[in-house]
Amino acid sequence: MPQDYRAQLTRVRFRRAVALMVMTLVLPGSAQLVAGRKEVGRIAIRIWLALLGSLVLVVLLGLTFHSFIFWFGTNTVILGLIRFVLMGMAVGWAYLFVDSWMLGDPLALQRQQRLAMVGLNGVLCFTVAGSLLFFSHVVTVEKNLITSVFGNGSVTQVHDGRYNVLLLGGDSGADRWGLRPDSMTVASIDADTGRTVLFGLPRNMLNFPFAPGSRMAKQFPHGYTCNTRCINDPQQLGLHELNSLATWAADHKSVFKGVANPGVEATKEAVEGITGLKINYYAMVNLLGFRKLVEAVGGVKLHVRDRIPIGGIGGPVTGYIQPGYRKLNGYQTLWFARSRESADDYSRMARQKCVMNAMLHQVSPQRVVLKFQSIADAGETLLTTDLPASELDTFIQLALKARSQPVRTVSFVPPMVNTGHPDIATIQAAVKKAIAPAKASGHAAAKKHRKHHVSGVTTGGSYGSLSSGYAANQASNLSDAC
């Protein structure tokens, strides 16, 4: 055989081998179909077209019905199916690449060409199969996160057109997690528009009632009272504050038979009695997990109005968060929300509302997707909730709606409320007014808070003072007050 003809034949074989690999990349099974393994090729192409058709159908349904995408992406059964489909695709596609390499008759190629084909086959197998296995892992992480954090609890109906979620912030210390929550807020969310009102309850509130007919109301028919003697005794005072209910419930578990979290249930019944709202679900946020969450999303931008001490109140001050519009890391954000040194509880509550507002408006869906693995790792230590997994899609949609709207805050703190002897009628009237449809007076209220912003009067990092009130605790637009 002439040398030129042999070289030309080798080049043709090499091009054919490369073409088979490229065909497998573009349309799995097509190489087998043209190279003689028609049955394998037909099966692969049918599977590929079926998967491609399913993807197109999902996209079209998502474009037509946006709620479908959220349901599809949070359904654990579907996520489990997607996981196995991706794993099957990875194995099947890798097999087709190897088979296409063999159909290219590598032994008939020159040594350099064989090495090039081995390298091309390895790169394609690693890239395609590796990517599919990575996405399978991400789906598995999402499924496990939903399963571990969100349970199969009872679905509750909206109350007067709103979902009311009790948000509790628990100390990250090993000896206190889940016992005496440091932060208590009710997020009341309009079920149609996502318009959100945050109702802040001080942890040191005394003399409050429980929801009528509740377990705690039967135990304390005259309310959780603290008389003059109690108020003058620091130890007794601590045992009668709102955040002490979790401890009381832990010591009286027999009152809460069949209840998974007695401390949360006792607190919820108190919050319902104070606000007049019916709580749908609760979410207990572990502050250590919150720190990890902020780290996972790359930090949060906040207006630091005063120098905020890190540490203090029972321990040394180890540093400061300096004033300015700053991007804080998880450690700094946690201390911005927690610090009580050179401030009071109500100033701290105002700063916590600002952190909530910043997280709502700054953590975009795109960032969640890009940082999902880190967020999932934080989520396992971040949250305890009774929100059923089946309702997760509903609340994702509400969160996206809430991002485009101002958040209103009403906190039951001085000067509006005497936390030692709260006027429950005043509190419940304020709740009804806040959740009523927005009126023109809302603009005037927002303008009033913007005056705080201009004045520059701050206490402990929050606009306002104990005597005049803090802007972020009573705001028609929380962004203006922060």
N, C-alpha and C positions, 0 to 999 in steps of 0.2 A: 504494500500500500504506500503510495507516495507520501513523503513527509508533510507537504502542504495540505494534502487532503486529510491526513490524520489530525493535524493541528486545527483545521477548520471544523472537523467533526467533533473534536474536543470542546471547541468554543461553543458549538451548537448545543452540545449536551450540558455545558455549564449554564448557558442562558436558559435552557429548558428547566434545569434544576432550580435556578433562581426564580423563574416564572412560577413554578409549582408552589414555592414557599410564599411568594407574594399573593398568589391566588388564595392560598389558605388563610392568609391574613385578612384579605378583603372579603372573601366569601367562603367560610369554612365548608369543606366538602367538595368544592369545585375542582380542586386538583385531583382528587380521587375519581371524580366523574369523568374527566378527560383522559386520565392515565390508566384506565382499565378497571379500577375497583368501584364499579358503578353502584353497587348495592350500598357500600359504605358511604359513598358520596351522596346518594339520594337521602339516606337517613340523616346525615349531618345537615344537608341543606334544608330539609323539612323542619328539623329542630331549630335551626337558625332563623328561618322565616317565621316560625311560630313564635319564637322569643321576640323577634323584631316587631312582629304584628302586635304582640301583647304590650310591648313598650310604647308603640305608637298609640294604642288604645288608651293606655294609662295617661299619656301626655294629653291626648284630646279630651279625656274626661276631666283632667285637672284644669285645662284651660277653660272648659265649659262650666265645671262645678269646682270652685276653689276649695270647698270643704272636703272634697274627695281626696285631694292630695294629703291633707293633714290626717284624715282617717287612715289612708293607705300607709302613710309613713309612721304611724304610731300603733298599728294593729300588730300585736305580737305574733299572731298566727301567720300573718302575711310576711312579717319580717323573718320568721323561722323558715318559711318556704323560700323566700328570696335568698337566704343564706345557703341553703342546699343547692339551689339553682346555680348560684355563682360558683360554688365549689365544683359542681358537676361540669359547668362550662370550662373551668380552669383545667380540670383533668382531661376532658374531651378535646379541648383545643390543643393542649400540649400533645396529646396522642396524634392528632391530625398533622401537627407540624413534624413530628418524628416520622410519621408514615409518608408525608410528602418528601421528606429528605431521602427516605429509602426508595421511593418511586423515582427520584432523580438519579438513581444508579450511581452512587458516590464512588464505587470501585472503578468505574470507567473513566473517572476524571483524573486530571493530573494532581500531584501531591498538593500544590499550592491551592488549587481549586477545591480539593477535598477539605483542606483546612479552613478555607473561606466559608464553605457551606456548613461545616461544623460550627464555626463561630456565628454565622447568621442564624442557624437553627437554635443555638443556645440563647442568643440575644432575644429572638422572637418568643421562645418558650418562656424565658425568664420574665420578659416584659409583660406579655399578655397574661400568662397564667399567674404571675406574681401580682399584677394589678387586680385581677379578679379575686384572688385570695385575700388581698388587702381589703377590698371592698366587702368581702364576705366577713372579714374580721370586724370592720366598722359596723356592719349590720348586727353582728353578734353582740358587740358592745352596747349598741342602742337597745337591742332586745333585752339584754341582761339588766341594763339601767332601768328600763321601764318596769321590768318584773320585780326588781329589788326595791325600788323606791315607791312605785305606785302599785297598790294592791287591787284586790277584787271586792272592795267595799261597796256599800249600797250607794246607788245613784240617787241624789236628791234633786228635787225640782226647784226652779227659780222661785224666789219670794218677792212678790210685787215687782216682777220684771228684773230682779237683780240677783246676782250671786254674791254671797257674803262669805269671805274667806278669812279666817283668823290666822294671822301671821305671828309666830312666837319666835323670839330670838333667845337661844339658850347659851349659857356660858360654856366655853370650850374646855374648861377645866375638867379633869377626869372625875373629880369628886362632886361635880355640880351639874354635869350635863343632864338635861331633861328634868331638873328639879325646880329651880326658881328662875323662871324666864326673866331676862333683863329688859326685853322689849315686847310690847303687845300692841298690835295694830290690826284693825279690821279693814280689809280691802273690799269695798262694796262696788261691784262692777255691773254696769248696765248690760243685760244679756243681749241687747240688739246692737248698741253702739260701741260698747267697750268703755264708755265714760266711767272714770274711776274716782272714787272718793276714799281717802285714807283717814280712818278714825283712830286717833292715837289715845291709848289709855295708859296713865302713869302707873308704874309698878307699885307705888306707895299709896294708892288710893285706899281709903278706909270707909267703913259704914255703907256698904252697898247691898242691894238685894240680888237674889238669884231668879232665874226664869221661873215663872209660876208652874207648879207641877213637877219641877225637876228634882233630881235626887238631892242636890244641895239645898233646895228650898225646903224639903222635908226635914233636913237636918238642922237648918237655920231658918225657921219660919219668919223670924223678925229681922233677917238679914245678917250679914257678917259684921257684927257690931264691935266697936272698940270704945269703951267709955273713958272718962277722964283719968281713972286710975290706970287703965291700959295705956293711954297715950303718954303718961308720965313714966311708964316702965319700958325702957328701950327693948328689953327681951320680949315682952308681951306685944309691944307695938309691931315688931317684926313678924310675929306670928299672926297678925290680923291684917296685913297688907295684901293687896290683890295678888301679888306674885308668890304669896305663901300658900296659895290654895293647892298647888301641885304637891307641896310637902305634906299638907293635911291629907290629901287624897292617898298619898303613898302610905300614910300611917293608918288609913281606914279603908283598905281595899275591899272589905266585905260590903261596903256601901255600893261598890261599883262592879258587882258580879257580872261577868260576861263582857266587860268593857276592856278593850285592849290597852288603853292608856288612861288610867284614872286621873292623873294630874291634868292632862289636857281636857278631859271631860269636865272636871270641876271648874277649870278656868273658863271653858266655853259657856257653861251654865251661868257663870257670873257675868261674863261679857254680854250675854243675851239679856240678862236682867238689867244691866246698866244701860245698854243702848236701845233695847227694844227690838233689835234685829235678830232674825233667825239665822244662825250660822249654818252654812252648807258644808263646808270642809275646813280643815285646819292644815297648816304647814309649819312644822317646827324646824327652824334654821339653826344648825350648829355653827357657831361663829368661827370655829376653826375651819370647817368646810367652806364657809363663806370666803375666808381668806384665800383658800385654794381656788375658788371659783374666780375671784378677781384676778388672781395670777394667771389662770387659764385663758381668760379673755384679753390679756395684755394690759390690765390696769384700767382705771377709771379716772376721768377728768372731773375735778371738783374745784370750786372756789373756796380756798382756805382763807377765811376772813381775819382770823387771829392766829397767833402761834399756838398750836395744839400740843400739849404735853403727851409724851408717850410714857405710860406708867403712872405712878402716883396712887393716892387713896389706898393706903395699906402697903405700899411698896415705893421704891425710889423712882424718881423721874429719870429715865435713861436717855431721853432725847426729845426732839421737837419736830413737828411738821411745820415748816415755815410758810408764811402767808403767800398768797398769789394764786393764779389760775394754774393748777398743777395736775400732772398725771401721776396719781398715786398707785403704788403697788399694793398687793394684798395686805401686807403687814401694816402699811400706812393707812389704808382705807379702813381696816378694822379698828385701829386706834382713833381715827377721825370719828368713827361712829360710837366708840365706847368711852373715850376719855371723859373723866369727870373732874380732873384736877383743874382748879381755877375756873370751874363752871358748875352749873346746877343740873339736876336731872332733866329739867325741861329744855334747857339749851341743848343737852345731849339728844333729847327726843327730836328736836328740830334738825340737828345734823343728820340723824338717822333717816329722817324723811328725805333729806337732800340726797343721801346715798341711794335710797330706793328709786328716786326720780332719775338720777344719773344712770343707774343700771338699766332702767326701763328704756330710756331713750338712746343710750349709747351702745348697748349690746345688740347688734344687728343680726338678722338671720344668717347673713353671709359669714359673719365672724363665728357664729355658733357652728356652722358646717365645717369651717376651716380648723377650728379648735376643738372639734367634737370629742376626740379621745381624751384630751386634758380635762374638758368640762365633765365628761362622764366619770373620770377618776375622782374629781372633786365632788360630783353629785352623790356618790355612794356614802360620803361622810357629811354631806351638806344638809340633806333634807329627810325629814320623816313626815309623812302626810297620809291622810285617809282619802285623798282624791283617787277615785278608781282610774285604772289605766284606760278604760273605755271612754272617759271624759277628757282625756289629755288633749285630743284634737280640738275640742270645743274651747279649751282655755288657751291653747296656742293661738287660735284665731282671735280670741278676745284680747290677748296680749298685743298682737299686731295692730289691732284697731286702737288700743289704748296708746300706742306709741305716737300716733298722730294727733293726740288730743292733750290739752292741759290736765294735770292731775290736781284735784282739789284736796285740801287737808283740813280736818277739824280735830283738834286735840282737847281733851277734857282736863285742862290744866289751868293754873292761875294765869291771868286774873279772871278768866271765864268761869272756872270751877274751883271751889275750895276742896282740894283733894281729901282733906280730913273729914269734911261733912258735905259730900257732893249733893247737889240738888238734882235728883234723878229726872224730875219733870223737865228741867231746863236742858239736861243732856239729851233726852229723847226728842224734845222739840227741835234742838239743833240738828240732830240726826235727820229728822224728817225734812227739815228745810234744806239740808245739804244734798239729799238725794232727789229732791224735787227737780223737775225739768228746769234747765238753765233759764234765767230771766235777765232782763236788761241790767238789774242791779249787780249782776256778777261782774260787769265791766268796772263799775265803781269800786267794788271790793278789790279787784285785781290792781286798779290804779292806786288804791290805798297802800297795798303792799309794795308796789313799785316805789312809793315814797320812802319806805324803809330802806329800800335798795339805794336810793340816792343819798339819803341822810348819812349813811355809813356808821350808824350807831350799832355796835355789836357787843355781845357778851358771850364769852366762851366759844367764839367762832360762829355764832348765829346772830342774825339781825334781831334787835329788840333787847328786852331785859325782863327780869322776873316780874317787875311791877307793871310793865306795859304789855307784856306778852311777846312771844317770838313769832316773827313773820311766817316761818316755815310750818309752824304748828297751826296757824289759822290762815290759809291761803286759798284764793280762788284759782290761782295758777302757781303751782309749786316751783316751777322753773324761775319765775320772777322773784320769788322769796329766797332763792338759794344763791 
